[in-house]
Amino acid sequence: MAAASTYPRRPTVRLPAYHYARPAAYFITICTHQRALLERPDHAAAVLVAWEDLPRHYAHVSLDQFVVLPNHVHGIVLLADADMARIREYIAVNPERWGADGENPAGRPDASERTFWAAHPAARRPGGRV
């Protein structure tokens, strides 16, 4: 049997009927086991690497702010639905592959699309903003 915690038990803030797998932004806190301190810099670095690796394992996950503290981490995780993840991927890679794009009836960008891409080169990169 596990020893009783010396830390006070907080009441849950989770909504009882809410389905936490649905698309939304979630603020998360993850504590270390028994609230042990991350005393070595390589421990904090390993946590950061694991955090940044999440979207490579889960296509529907995007990450926002994140901070590593001595015995816990805080972060914001954004969950998209499967269709949204597919659409985002399509948008991110499509400008480089216009000729192979079966959903583009002309198979190449028209004049207005070429003008847009010339004016907004950052939008060609994954995560780029217009």
A tleap script that builds the chain and sets N, CA, C and O, in Angstrom:
source leaprc.protein.ff14SB
mol = sequence {
  NMET ALA ALA ALA SER THR TYR PRO ARG ARG
  PRO THR VAL ARG LEU PRO ALA TYR HIE TYR
  ALA ARG PRO ALA ALA TYR PHE ILE THR ILE
  CYS THR HIE GLN ARG ALA LEU LEU GLU ARG
  PRO ASP HIE ALA ALA ALA VAL LEU VAL ALA
  TRP GLU ASP LEU PRO ARG HIE TYR ALA HIE
  VAL SER LEU ASP GLN PHE VAL VAL LEU PRO
  ASN HIE VAL HIE GLY ILE VAL LEU LEU ALA
  ASP ALA ASP MET ALA ARG ILE ARG GLU TYR
  ILE ALA VAL ASN PRO GLU ARG TRP GLY ALA
  ASP GLY GLU ASN PRO ALA GLY ARG PRO ASP
  ALA SER GLU ARG THR PHE TRP ALA ALA HIE
  PRO ALA ALA ARG ARG PRO GLY GLY ARG CVAL
}
set mol.1.N position { 0.835 -1.176 0.000 }
set mol.1.CA position { 0.000 0.000 0.000 }
set mol.1.C position { 0.878 1.238 0.000 }
set mol.1.O position { 1.888 1.286 0.703 }
set mol.2.N position { 0.502 2.236 -0.781 }
set mol.2.CA position { 1.291 3.457 -0.893 }
set mol.2.C position { 1.165 4.290 0.371 }
set mol.2.O position { 0.121 4.307 1.024 }
set mol.3.N position { 2.239 4.975 0.700 }
set mol.3.CA position { 2.221 5.854 1.866 }
set mol.3.C position { 1.341 7.066 1.580 }
set mol.3.O position { 1.212 7.495 0.434 }
set mol.4.N position { 0.744 7.604 2.618 }
set mol.4.CA position { -0.106 8.779 2.465 }
set mol.4.C position { 0.737 9.965 2.020 }
set mol.4.O position { 1.867 10.135 2.479 }
set mol.5.N position { 0.202 10.767 1.145 }
set mol.5.CA position { 0.897 11.942 0.646 }
set mol.5.C position { 0.977 12.998 1.736 }
set mol.5.O position { 0.051 13.147 2.533 }
set mol.6.N position { 2.088 13.734 1.770 }
set mol.6.CA position { 2.221 14.841 2.711 }
set mol.6.C position { 1.648 16.114 2.115 }
set mol.6.O position { 1.602 17.148 2.781 }
set mol.7.N position { 1.208 16.044 0.855 }
set mol.7.CA position { 0.646 17.206 0.189 }
set mol.7.C position { -0.873 17.179 0.315 }
set mol.7.O position { -1.484 16.113 0.239 }
set mol.8.N position { -1.480 18.338 0.504 }
set mol.8.CA position { -2.943 18.353 0.603 }
set mol.8.C position { -3.568 17.933 -0.726 }
set mol.8.O position { -3.054 18.245 -1.800 }
set mol.9.N position { -4.671 17.228 -0.626 }
set mol.9.CA position { -5.390 16.784 -1.826 }
set mol.9.C position { -6.311 17.909 -2.260 }
set mol.9.O position { -7.175 18.351 -1.503 }
set mol.10.N position { -6.114 18.367 -3.498 }
set mol.10.CA position { -6.957 19.435 -4.024 }
set mol.10.C position { -8.206 18.844 -4.658 }
set mol.10.O position { -8.164 17.740 -5.202 }
set mol.11.N position { -9.303 19.561 -4.592 }
set mol.11.CA position { -10.499 19.078 -5.293 }
set mol.11.C position { -10.265 19.179 -6.804 }
set mol.11.O position { -9.571 20.081 -7.272 }
set mol.12.N position { -10.833 18.272 -7.537 }
set mol.12.CA position { -10.648 18.258 -8.980 }
set mol.12.C position { -11.354 19.450 -9.621 }
set mol.12.O position { -12.419 19.872 -9.170 }
set mol.13.N position { -10.751 19.981 -10.669 }
set mol.13.CA position { -11.379 21.062 -11.420 }
set mol.13.C position { -11.929 20.536 -12.745 }
set mol.13.O position { -12.450 21.303 -13.555 }
set mol.14.N position { -11.811 19.229 -12.959 }
set mol.14.CA position { -12.329 18.627 -14.181 }
set mol.14.C position { -13.853 18.639 -14.163 }
set mol.14.O position { -14.479 18.397 -13.131 }
set mol.15.N position { -14.433 18.924 -15.317 }
set mol.15.CA position { -15.889 18.899 -15.445 }
set mol.15.C position { -16.338 17.452 -15.587 }
set mol.15.O position { -15.837 16.748 -16.464 }
set mol.16.N position { -17.259 16.985 -14.759 }
set mol.16.CA position { -17.607 15.560 -14.744 }
set mol.16.C position { -18.174 15.019 -16.056 }
set mol.16.O position { -17.925 13.860 -16.388 }
set mol.17.N position { -18.917 15.809 -16.801 }
set mol.17.CA position { -19.542 15.301 -18.027 }
set mol.17.C position { -18.797 15.730 -19.287 }
set mol.17.O position { -19.260 15.450 -20.393 }
set mol.18.N position { -17.655 16.402 -19.147 }
set mol.18.CA position { -16.929 16.913 -20.306 }
set mol.18.C position { -16.032 15.830 -20.888 }
set mol.18.O position { -15.355 15.115 -20.148 }
set mol.19.N position { -16.026 15.711 -22.199 }
set mol.19.CA position { -15.196 14.724 -22.886 }
set mol.19.C position { -13.881 15.403 -23.283 }
set mol.19.O position { -13.850 16.155 -24.257 }
set mol.20.N position { -12.806 15.152 -22.549 }
set mol.20.CA position { -11.553 15.873 -22.721 }
set mol.20.C position { -10.759 15.469 -23.959 }
set mol.20.O position { -9.653 15.971 -24.158 }
set mol.21.N position { -11.282 14.589 -24.785 }
set mol.21.CA position { -10.620 14.268 -26.042 }
set mol.21.C position { -11.156 15.131 -27.181 }
set mol.21.O position { -10.661 15.044 -28.304 }
set mol.22.N position { -12.156 15.959 -26.907 }
set mol.22.CA position { -12.719 16.759 -27.982 }
set mol.22.C position { -11.805 17.931 -28.321 }
set mol.22.O position { -11.040 18.387 -27.472 }
set mol.23.N position { -11.881 18.418 -29.554 }
set mol.23.CA position { -11.002 19.501 -29.997 }
set mol.23.C position { -11.175 20.755 -29.140 }
set mol.23.O position { -12.282 21.267 -28.974 }
set mol.24.N position { -10.059 21.232 -28.603 }
set mol.24.CA position { -10.048 22.432 -27.769 }
set mol.24.C position { -8.608 22.715 -27.357 }
set mol.24.O position { -7.702 21.945 -27.677 }
set mol.25.N position { -8.405 23.804 -26.657 }
set mol.25.CA position { -7.107 24.114 -26.061 }
set mol.25.C position { -7.192 23.754 -24.584 }
set mol.25.O position { -8.158 24.104 -23.905 }
set mol.26.N position { -6.175 23.053 -24.092 }
set mol.26.CA position { -6.181 22.599 -22.700 }
set mol.26.C position { -4.915 23.084 -21.996 }
set mol.26.O position { -3.810 22.929 -22.516 }
set mol.27.N position { -5.081 23.668 -20.819 }
set mol.27.CA position { -3.962 24.030 -19.949 }
set mol.27.C position { -3.681 22.819 -19.082 }
set mol.27.O position { -4.574 22.329 -18.391 }
set mol.28.N position { -2.455 22.330 -19.111 }
set mol.28.CA position { -2.125 21.125 -18.340 }
set mol.28.C position { -1.001 21.410 -17.353 }
set mol.28.O position { -0.159 22.281 -17.569 }
set mol.29.N position { -1.014 20.655 -16.275 }
set mol.29.CA position { 0.061 20.654 -15.289 }
set mol.29.C position { 0.433 19.206 -15.055 }
set mol.29.O position { -0.430 18.363 -14.810 }
set mol.30.N position { 1.719 18.922 -15.132 }
set mol.30.CA position { 2.208 17.566 -14.865 }
set mol.30.C position { 3.262 17.676 -13.776 }
set mol.30.O position { 4.241 18.409 -13.919 }
set mol.31.N position { 3.056 16.942 -12.685 }
set mol.31.CA position { 3.995 16.959 -11.562 }
set mol.31.C position { 4.942 15.767 -11.650 }
set mol.31.O position { 4.591 14.711 -12.177 }
set mol.32.N position { 6.134 15.956 -11.129 }
set mol.32.CA position { 7.095 14.854 -11.061 }
set mol.32.C position { 6.632 13.847 -10.004 }
set mol.32.O position { 5.844 14.177 -9.117 }
set mol.33.N position { 7.130 12.626 -10.113 }
set mol.33.CA position { 6.799 11.583 -9.144 }
set mol.33.C position { 7.247 12.027 -7.759 }
set mol.33.O position { 8.408 12.387 -7.560 }
set mol.34.N position { 6.339 12.002 -6.818 }
set mol.34.CA position { 6.566 12.409 -5.432 }
set mol.34.C position { 7.133 13.833 -5.345 }
set mol.34.O position { 7.808 14.197 -4.382 }
set mol.35.N position { 6.840 14.611 -6.370 }
set mol.35.CA position { 7.265 16.015 -6.462 }
set mol.35.C position { 8.778 16.184 -6.319 }
set mol.35.O position { 9.263 17.170 -5.763 }
set mol.36.N position { 9.494 15.213 -6.827 }
set mol.36.CA position { 10.961 15.284 -6.801 }
set mol.36.C position { 11.430 16.431 -7.691 }
set mol.36.O position { 10.815 16.725 -8.716 }
set mol.37.N position { 12.509 17.066 -7.296 }
set mol.37.CA position { 13.030 18.190 -8.058 }
set mol.37.C position { 13.790 17.706 -9.290 }
set mol.37.O position { 14.473 16.682 -9.257 }
set mol.38.N position { 13.657 18.456 -10.367 }
set mol.38.CA position { 14.469 18.229 -11.566 }
set mol.38.C position { 15.776 18.983 -11.333 }
set mol.38.O position { 15.927 20.130 -11.754 }
set mol.39.N position { 16.706 18.333 -10.664 }
set mol.39.CA position { 17.898 19.030 -10.196 }
set mol.39.C position { 18.948 19.234 -11.278 }
set mol.39.O position { 19.715 20.195 -11.216 }
set mol.40.N position { 18.997 18.354 -12.260 }
set mol.40.CA position { 20.031 18.466 -13.286 }
set mol.40.C position { 19.454 19.110 -14.543 }
set mol.40.O position { 18.312 18.838 -14.911 }
set mol.41.N position { 20.240 19.963 -15.204 }
set mol.41.CA position { 19.752 20.615 -16.431 }
set mol.41.C position { 19.344 19.619 -17.523 }
set mol.41.O position { 18.448 19.905 -18.318 }
set mol.42.N position { 20.003 18.444 -17.563 }
set mol.42.CA position { 19.634 17.479 -18.609 }
set mol.42.C position { 18.252 16.873 -18.349 }
set mol.42.O position { 17.607 16.408 -19.289 }
set mol.43.N position { 17.784 16.869 -17.101 }
set mol.43.CA position { 16.428 16.400 -16.817 }
set mol.43.C position { 15.402 17.354 -17.434 }
set mol.43.O position { 14.461 16.921 -18.100 }
set mol.44.N position { 15.594 18.657 -17.204 }
set mol.44.CA position { 14.684 19.643 -17.773 }
set mol.44.C position { 14.753 19.617 -19.295 }
set mol.44.O position { 13.730 19.775 -19.962 }
set mol.45.N position { 15.930 19.421 -19.844 }
set mol.45.CA position { 16.080 19.346 -21.299 }
set mol.45.C position { 15.344 18.133 -21.865 }
set mol.45.O position { 14.743 18.217 -22.935 }
set mol.46.N position { 15.389 17.011 -21.153 }
set mol.46.CA position { 14.688 15.806 -21.603 }
set mol.46.C position { 13.171 16.028 -21.594 }
set mol.46.O position { 12.471 15.542 -22.482 }
set mol.47.N position { 12.667 16.753 -20.605 }
set mol.47.CA position { 11.239 17.066 -20.542 }
set mol.47.C position { 10.855 17.929 -21.738 }
set mol.47.O position { 9.821 17.696 -22.363 }
set mol.48.N position { 11.671 18.915 -22.057 }
set mol.48.CA position { 11.394 19.793 -23.185 }
set mol.48.C position { 11.409 19.020 -24.505 }
set mol.48.O position { 10.555 19.247 -25.362 }
set mol.49.N position { 12.363 18.118 -24.675 }
set mol.49.CA position { 12.427 17.291 -25.889 }
set mol.49.C position { 11.165 16.441 -26.012 }
set mol.49.O position { 10.593 16.337 -27.097 }
set mol.50.N position { 10.732 15.841 -24.922 }
set mol.50.CA position { 9.523 15.011 -24.949 }
set mol.50.C position { 8.302 15.861 -25.305 }
set mol.50.O position { 7.454 15.425 -26.083 }
set mol.51.N position { 8.206 17.057 -24.750 }
set mol.51.CA position { 7.096 17.961 -25.047 }
set mol.51.C position { 7.069 18.290 -26.545 }
set mol.51.O position { 6.032 18.170 -27.199 }
set mol.52.N position { 8.221 18.705 -27.073 }
set mol.52.CA position { 8.285 19.104 -28.478 }
set mol.52.C position { 8.060 17.933 -29.432 }
set mol.52.O position { 7.732 18.144 -30.599 }
set mol.53.N position { 8.231 16.718 -28.955 }
set mol.53.CA position { 8.068 15.523 -29.783 }
set mol.53.C position { 6.602 15.076 -29.893 }
set mol.53.O position { 6.273 14.278 -30.771 }
set mol.54.N position { 5.733 15.566 -29.032 }
set mol.54.CA position { 4.336 15.120 -29.023 }
set mol.54.C position { 3.636 15.226 -30.383 }
set mol.54.O position { 2.972 14.270 -30.784 }
set mol.55.N position { 3.755 16.355 -31.117 }
set mol.55.CA position { 3.054 16.430 -32.403 }
set mol.55.C position { 3.541 15.415 -33.436 }
set mol.55.O position { 2.795 15.082 -34.357 }
set mol.56.N position { 4.756 14.923 -33.309 }
set mol.56.CA position { 5.237 13.895 -34.243 }
set mol.56.C position { 4.564 12.551 -33.979 }
set mol.56.O position { 4.482 11.715 -34.879 }
set mol.57.N position { 4.091 12.339 -32.778 }
set mol.57.CA position { 3.416 11.096 -32.419 }
set mol.57.C position { 1.898 11.185 -32.574 }
set mol.57.O position { 1.229 10.177 -32.800 }
set mol.58.N position { 1.367 12.391 -32.452 }
set mol.58.CA position { -0.081 12.598 -32.494 }
set mol.58.C position { -0.384 13.734 -33.466 }
set mol.58.O position { -0.183 14.905 -33.145 }
set mol.59.N position { -0.869 13.380 -34.658 }
set mol.59.CA position { -1.089 14.377 -35.715 }
set mol.59.C position { -2.107 15.439 -35.319 }
set mol.59.O position { -2.064 16.552 -35.843 }
set mol.60.N position { -3.003 15.127 -34.424 }
set mol.60.CA position { -4.051 16.072 -34.033 }
set mol.60.C position { -3.634 16.996 -32.888 }
set mol.60.O position { -4.453 17.772 -32.395 }
set mol.61.N position { -2.370 16.922 -32.460 }
set mol.61.CA position { -1.883 17.724 -31.334 }
set mol.61.C position { -1.000 18.866 -31.840 }
set mol.61.O position { -0.090 18.662 -32.643 }
set mol.62.N position { -1.289 20.063 -31.354 }
set mol.62.CA position { -0.424 21.222 -31.552 }
set mol.62.C position { -0.054 21.741 -30.170 }
set mol.62.O position { -0.800 21.551 -29.209 }
set mol.63.N position { 1.084 22.386 -30.074 }
set mol.63.CA position { 1.560 22.863 -28.782 }
set mol.63.C position { 1.639 24.373 -28.767 }
set mol.63.O position { 1.895 25.008 -29.790 }
set mol.64.N position { 1.419 24.933 -27.613 }
set mol.64.CA position { 1.536 26.367 -27.425 }
set mol.64.C position { 2.586 26.600 -26.347 }
set mol.64.O position { 3.641 25.967 -26.379 }
set mol.65.N position { 2.332 27.472 -25.414 }
set mol.65.CA position { 3.299 27.816 -24.379 }
set mol.65.C position { 3.614 26.617 -23.482 }
set mol.65.O position { 2.785 25.727 -23.293 }
set mol.66.N position { 4.836 26.618 -22.933 }
set mol.66.CA position { 5.300 25.524 -22.096 }
set mol.66.C position { 6.389 26.049 -21.186 }
set mol.66.O position { 7.236 26.833 -21.613 }
set mol.67.N position { 6.372 25.620 -19.933 }
set mol.67.CA position { 7.423 26.018 -19.001 }
set mol.67.C position { 7.748 24.827 -18.100 }
set mol.67.O position { 6.855 24.115 -17.640 }
set mol.68.N position { 9.052 24.626 -17.858 }
set mol.68.CA position { 9.518 23.586 -16.939 }
set mol.68.C position { 9.894 24.276 -15.638 }
set mol.68.O position { 10.733 25.177 -15.623 }
set mol.69.N position { 9.270 23.848 -14.542 }
set mol.69.CA position { 9.555 24.376 -13.216 }
set mol.69.C position { 10.259 23.288 -12.404 }
set mol.69.O position { 10.362 22.155 -12.873 }
set mol.70.N position { 10.743 23.596 -11.208 }
set mol.70.CA position { 11.565 22.621 -10.477 }
set mol.70.C position { 10.936 21.245 -10.252 }
set mol.70.O position { 11.652 20.244 -10.259 }
set mol.71.N position { 9.610 21.167 -10.051 }
set mol.71.CA position { 9.013 19.849 -9.815 }
set mol.71.C position { 7.718 19.620 -10.606 }
set mol.71.O position { 6.963 18.691 -10.318 }
set mol.72.N position { 7.475 20.464 -11.589 }
set mol.72.CA position { 6.296 20.279 -12.429 }
set mol.72.C position { 6.448 21.087 -13.714 }
set mol.72.O position { 7.355 21.909 -13.845 }
set mol.73.N position { 5.551 20.838 -14.651 }
set mol.73.CA position { 5.536 21.589 -15.903 }
set mol.73.C position { 4.118 22.097 -16.153 }
set mol.73.O position { 3.139 21.498 -15.708 }
set mol.74.N position { 4.032 23.203 -16.867 }
set mol.74.CA position { 2.753 23.731 -17.327 }
set mol.74.C position { 2.846 23.827 -18.843 }
set mol.74.O position { 3.910 24.128 -19.384 }
set mol.75.N position { 1.741 23.572 -19.527 }
set mol.75.CA position { 1.723 23.726 -20.965 }
set mol.75.C position { 0.310 23.867 -21.481 }
set mol.75.O position { -0.662 23.565 -20.790 }
set mol.76.N position { 0.221 24.333 -22.710 }
set mol.76.CA position { -1.059 24.426 -23.390 }
set mol.76.C position { -1.014 23.495 -24.589 }
set mol.76.O position { -0.159 23.629 -25.464 }
set mol.77.N position { -1.946 22.551 -24.619 }
set mol.77.CA position { -2.060 21.571 -25.694 }
set mol.77.C position { -3.333 21.876 -26.468 }
set mol.77.O position { -4.395 22.076 -25.879 }
set mol.78.N position { -3.221 21.909 -27.784 }
set mol.78.CA position { -4.382 22.134 -28.636 }
set mol.78.C position { -4.698 20.841 -29.362 }
set mol.78.O position { -3.846 20.291 -30.060 }
set mol.79.N position { -5.919 20.354 -29.200 }
set mol.79.CA position { -6.353 19.142 -29.879 }
set mol.79.C position { -7.269 19.518 -31.032 }
set mol.79.O position { -8.237 20.259 -30.859 }
set mol.80.N position { -6.950 18.998 -32.208 }
set mol.80.CA position { -7.803 19.191 -33.378 }
set mol.80.C position { -8.482 17.867 -33.677 }
set mol.80.O position { -7.997 16.807 -33.283 }
set mol.81.N position { -9.606 17.931 -34.376 }
set mol.81.CA position { -10.215 16.667 -34.774 }
set mol.81.C position { -9.422 16.089 -35.941 }
set mol.81.O position { -8.599 16.787 -36.535 }
set mol.82.N position { -9.657 14.833 -36.273 }
set mol.82.CA position { -8.878 14.152 -37.303 }
set mol.82.C position { -8.983 14.875 -38.641 }
set mol.82.O position { -7.985 15.007 -39.349 }
set mol.83.N position { -10.173 15.343 -38.995 }
set mol.83.CA position { -10.328 16.054 -40.262 }
set mol.83.C position { -9.525 17.344 -40.267 }
set mol.83.O position { -8.907 17.679 -41.278 }
set mol.84.N position { -9.521 18.074 -39.155 }
set mol.84.CA position { -8.778 19.320 -39.086 }
set mol.84.C position { -7.279 19.056 -39.221 }
set mol.84.O position { -6.582 19.819 -39.889 }
set mol.85.N position { -6.771 17.992 -38.601 }
set mol.85.CA position { -5.359 17.654 -38.727 }
set mol.85.C position { -5.015 17.355 -40.184 }
set mol.85.O position { -3.961 17.769 -40.667 }
set mol.86.N position { -5.894 16.640 -40.889 }
set mol.86.CA position { -5.660 16.317 -42.298 }
set mol.86.C position { -5.670 17.587 -43.139 }
set mol.86.O position { -4.844 17.739 -44.039 }
set mol.87.N position { -6.589 18.492 -42.859 }
set mol.87.CA position { -6.680 19.747 -43.608 }
set mol.87.C position { -5.443 20.602 -43.365 }
set mol.87.O position { -4.893 21.178 -44.303 }
set mol.88.N position { -5.002 20.690 -42.105 }
set mol.88.CA position { -3.804 21.479 -41.808 }
set mol.88.C position { -2.584 20.911 -42.527 }
set mol.88.O position { -1.772 21.665 -43.063 }
set mol.89.N position { -2.455 19.598 -42.539 }
set mol.89.CA position { -1.331 18.977 -43.238 }
set mol.89.C position { -1.407 19.275 -44.730 }
set mol.89.O position { -0.394 19.595 -45.353 }
set mol.90.N position { -2.591 19.173 -45.301 }
set mol.90.CA position { -2.781 19.463 -46.719 }
set mol.90.C position { -2.363 20.897 -47.039 }
set mol.90.O position { -1.654 21.140 -48.016 }
set mol.91.N position { -2.804 21.843 -46.214 }
set mol.91.CA position { -2.467 23.240 -46.438 }
set mol.91.C position { -0.967 23.471 -46.294 }
set mol.91.O position { -0.381 24.235 -47.060 }
set mol.92.N position { -0.344 22.819 -45.319 }
set mol.92.CA position { 1.080 23.026 -45.065 }
set mol.92.C position { 1.959 22.543 -46.210 }
set mol.92.O position { 2.975 23.174 -46.504 }
set mol.93.N position { 1.599 21.448 -46.861 }
set mol.93.CA position { 2.471 20.880 -47.899 }
set mol.93.C position { 2.010 21.198 -49.310 }
set mol.93.O position { 2.779 21.024 -50.255 }
set mol.94.N position { 0.787 21.656 -49.479 }
set mol.94.CA position { 0.229 21.830 -50.812 }
set mol.94.C position { 0.967 22.822 -51.709 }
set mol.94.O position { 1.190 22.485 -52.872 }
set mol.95.N position { 1.363 24.012 -51.268 }
set mol.95.CA position { 1.986 24.959 -52.199 }
set mol.95.C position { 3.213 24.407 -52.913 }
set mol.95.O position { 3.518 24.830 -54.028 }
set mol.96.N position { 3.905 23.490 -52.304 }
set mol.96.CA position { 5.092 22.905 -52.926 }
set mol.96.C position { 4.727 21.849 -53.960 }
set mol.96.O position { 5.590 21.427 -54.730 }
set mol.97.N position { 3.457 21.407 -53.998 }
set mol.97.CA position { 3.076 20.295 -54.872 }
set mol.97.C position { 1.851 20.617 -55.726 }
set mol.97.O position { 1.003 19.746 -55.920 }
set mol.98.N position { 1.735 21.828 -56.235 }
set mol.98.CA position { 0.545 22.195 -57.003 }
set mol.98.C position { 0.320 21.254 -58.176 }
set mol.98.O position { -0.816 20.858 -58.435 }
set mol.99.N position { 1.374 20.890 -58.887 }
set mol.99.CA position { 1.210 20.045 -60.064 }
set mol.99.C position { 0.621 18.689 -59.745 }
set mol.99.O position { -0.073 18.110 -60.581 }
set mol.100.N position { 0.881 18.164 -58.548 }
set mol.100.CA position { 0.390 16.840 -58.160 }
set mol.100.C position { -0.912 16.917 -57.374 }
set mol.100.O position { -1.399 15.899 -56.883 }
set mol.101.N position { -1.473 18.097 -57.252 }
set mol.101.CA position { -2.661 18.295 -56.433 }
set mol.101.C position { -3.917 17.892 -57.189 }
set mol.101.O position { -4.362 18.618 -58.078 }
set mol.102.N position { -4.494 16.745 -56.850 }
set mol.102.CA position { -5.700 16.268 -57.503 }
set mol.102.C position { -6.927 17.077 -57.152 }
set mol.102.O position { -7.924 17.030 -57.873 }
set mol.103.N position { -6.873 17.838 -56.032 }
set mol.103.CA position { -8.020 18.646 -55.639 }
set mol.103.C position { -8.006 20.026 -56.284 }
set mol.103.O position { -8.976 20.773 -56.156 }
set mol.104.N position { -6.927 20.378 -56.973 }
set mol.104.CA position { -6.848 21.637 -57.698 }
set mol.104.C position { -7.206 21.342 -59.150 }
set mol.104.O position { -6.402 20.736 -59.858 }
set mol.105.N position { -8.387 21.749 -59.616 }
set mol.105.CA position { -8.845 21.359 -60.950 }
set mol.105.C position { -7.872 21.725 -62.063 }
set mol.105.O position { -7.739 20.968 -63.025 }
set mol.106.N position { -7.195 22.849 -61.963 }
set mol.106.CA position { -6.271 23.243 -63.021 }
set mol.106.C position { -4.930 22.536 -62.893 }
set mol.106.O position { -4.150 22.511 -63.845 }
set mol.107.N position { -4.654 21.965 -61.734 }
set mol.107.CA position { -3.372 21.305 -61.519 }
set mol.107.C position { -2.228 22.267 -61.303 }
set mol.107.O position { -1.084 21.845 -61.131 }
set mol.108.N position { -2.519 23.553 -61.309 }
set mol.108.CA position { -1.494 24.573 -61.064 }
set mol.108.C position { -2.200 25.820 -60.536 }
set mol.108.O position { -3.402 25.984 -60.748 }
set mol.109.N position { -1.467 26.701 -59.849 }
set mol.109.CA position { -2.124 27.895 -59.310 }
set mol.109.C position { -2.522 28.859 -60.416 }
set mol.109.O position { -1.811 29.011 -61.410 }
set mol.110.N position { -3.671 29.510 -60.233 }
set mol.110.CA position { -4.059 30.537 -61.196 }
set mol.110.C position { -3.347 31.845 -60.838 }
set mol.110.O position { -2.572 31.886 -59.883 }
set mol.111.N position { -3.603 32.896 -61.590 }
set mol.111.CA position { -2.900 34.168 -61.395 }
set mol.111.C position { -3.112 34.728 -59.997 }
set mol.111.O position { -2.170 35.243 -59.394 }
set mol.112.N position { -4.344 34.638 -59.461 }
set mol.112.CA position { -4.597 35.182 -58.124 }
set mol.112.C position { -3.848 34.390 -57.059 }
set mol.112.O position { -3.360 34.966 -56.087 }
set mol.113.N position { -3.754 33.067 -57.235 }
set mol.113.CA position { -3.006 32.250 -56.271 }
set mol.113.C position { -1.521 32.568 -56.344 }
set mol.113.O position { -0.865 32.666 -55.307 }
set mol.114.N position { -0.973 32.733 -57.554 }
set mol.114.CA position { 0.450 33.076 -57.683 }
set mol.114.C position { 0.736 34.423 -57.025 }
set mol.114.O position { 1.762 34.587 -56.364 }
set mol.115.N position { -0.168 35.388 -57.203 }
set mol.115.CA position { -0.006 36.706 -56.583 }
set mol.115.C position { -0.026 36.580 -55.063 }
set mol.115.O position { 0.788 37.195 -54.374 }
set mol.116.N position { -0.959 35.779 -54.538 }
set mol.116.CA position { -1.044 35.576 -53.093 }
set mol.116.C position { 0.249 34.974 -52.553 }
set mol.116.O position { 0.812 35.487 -51.586 }
set mol.117.N position { 0.729 33.881 -53.175 }
set mol.117.CA position { 1.929 33.216 -52.661 }
set mol.117.C position { 3.155 34.105 -52.771 }
set mol.117.O position { 4.036 34.056 -51.913 }
set mol.118.N position { 3.222 34.922 -53.824 }
set mol.118.CA position { 4.355 35.844 -53.955 }
set mol.118.C position { 4.328 36.897 -52.851 }
set mol.118.O position { 5.379 37.300 -52.353 }
set mol.119.N position { 3.140 37.343 -52.469 }
set mol.119.CA position { 3.013 38.369 -51.435 }
set mol.119.C position { 3.112 37.816 -50.019 }
set mol.119.O position { 3.378 38.570 -49.083 }
set mol.120.N position { 2.900 36.498 -49.842 }
set mol.120.CA position { 2.878 35.888 -48.510 }
set mol.120.C position { 3.766 34.646 -48.454 }
set mol.120.O position { 3.263 33.545 -48.230 }
set mol.121.N position { 5.075 34.801 -48.652 }
set mol.121.CA position { 5.942 33.607 -48.655 }
set mol.121.C position { 5.936 32.855 -47.327 }
set mol.121.O position { 6.142 31.642 -47.312 }
set mol.122.N position { 5.703 33.553 -46.207 }
set mol.122.CA position { 5.687 32.866 -44.905 }
set mol.122.C position { 4.533 31.888 -44.824 }
set mol.122.O position { 4.613 30.912 -44.077 }
set mol.123.N position { 3.459 32.118 -45.571 }
set mol.123.CA position { 2.300 31.234 -45.530 }
set mol.123.C position { 2.605 29.882 -46.167 }
set mol.123.O position { 1.835 28.936 -46.000 }
set mol.124.N position { 3.707 29.779 -46.888 }
set mol.124.CA position { 4.086 28.495 -47.499 }
set mol.124.C position { 4.665 27.523 -46.484 }
set mol.124.O position { 4.643 26.311 -46.695 }
set mol.125.N position { 5.181 28.053 -45.382 }
set mol.125.CA position { 5.802 27.190 -44.374 }
set mol.125.C position { 4.740 26.601 -43.459 }
set mol.125.O position { 3.738 27.255 -43.171 }
set mol.126.N position { 4.952 25.343 -42.988 }
set mol.126.CA position { 4.019 24.801 -41.993 }
set mol.126.C position { 3.954 25.739 -40.794 }
set mol.126.O position { 4.985 26.147 -40.260 }
set mol.127.N position { 2.765 26.071 -40.384 }
set mol.127.CA position { 2.599 26.978 -39.249 }
set mol.127.C position { 2.739 28.436 -39.612 }
set mol.127.O position { 2.601 29.302 -38.748 }
set mol.128.N position { 3.018 28.738 -40.910 }
set mol.128.CA position { 3.175 30.119 -41.343 }
set mol.128.C position { 1.863 30.889 -41.206 }
set mol.128.O position { 0.781 30.315 -41.331 }
set mol.129.N position { 1.965 32.164 -40.956 }
set mol.129.CA position { 0.782 33.005 -40.797 }
set mol.129.C position { 0.739 34.017 -41.935 }
set mol.129.O position { 1.772 34.485 -42.413 }
set mol.130.N position { -0.456 34.335 -42.348 }
set mol.130.CA position { -0.638 35.323 -43.412 }
set mol.130.C position { -0.703 36.692 -42.810 }
set mol.130.O position { -0.854 37.677 -43.532 }
savepdb mol mol.pdb
quit
